[in-house]
Amino acid sequence: MVRLGAGTLLALLVLLAPPREYVICHHPGPLEDPFGENNQTIVVRGEGALAAHLRLGDTLGPCPGTPTPTPRPTVRPTPRPTPTIRPSPAPTPRPSPQPSPTPSASPTAPPTDV
């Protein structure tokens, strides 16, 4: 049996946990929105995505005057039952028809000298 330390267990929980969701105010760049009028409140998943948005000037929290979007629920696939494989029954052997005897050539009478 393998014993795991508390640090290892914590690391496993962090790795296996679904990513957190963050609500941010997305500020499109000047090429997309030169007047800064099209900010959108969006939800990003994971710390990496949050850090990338914050580096580009987006802000944490909803945009002023916009409704906060509802985070998407995590979709888990519905387990499907494993089909049971049943062997097909062996075919019942059928008796083969008895071969009929081949008619033998009738013996020919020896030629008679007349």
C-alpha positions, 0 to 999 in steps of 0.5 A: 500500500502506498501512503501519500503525504498531505502535500501530495494529496493537496496537489492531486486535488488541485490538479483534478479540480475543475477550473474556477470561473471568473467574471471579467469586463472584456475591453476590446483593443483599439483596433476592434473598438476605437472608442471603447464603447463595446465592453462585454461582461464575459466568463473565463475559465481557469487562472491562466485565462484570467491572467491573460485577460488581465495582462491585456487590460481587462478588469475583474468583475462585470462591466458597469451597467451590464448584467452579469452572465450566468456561468455555464454548468459543467457538463458531465457525460451521461454514462452509457451501459456497456453492451453485453456481448452474447456468443451466437449459438452454434448451428445445429448440424444437419445430416447430409443426404446419403449419396445415391449409388451410381448406376453401374454400367450394365455388363455388356454381352460378349460379342457373338460370332454369327 
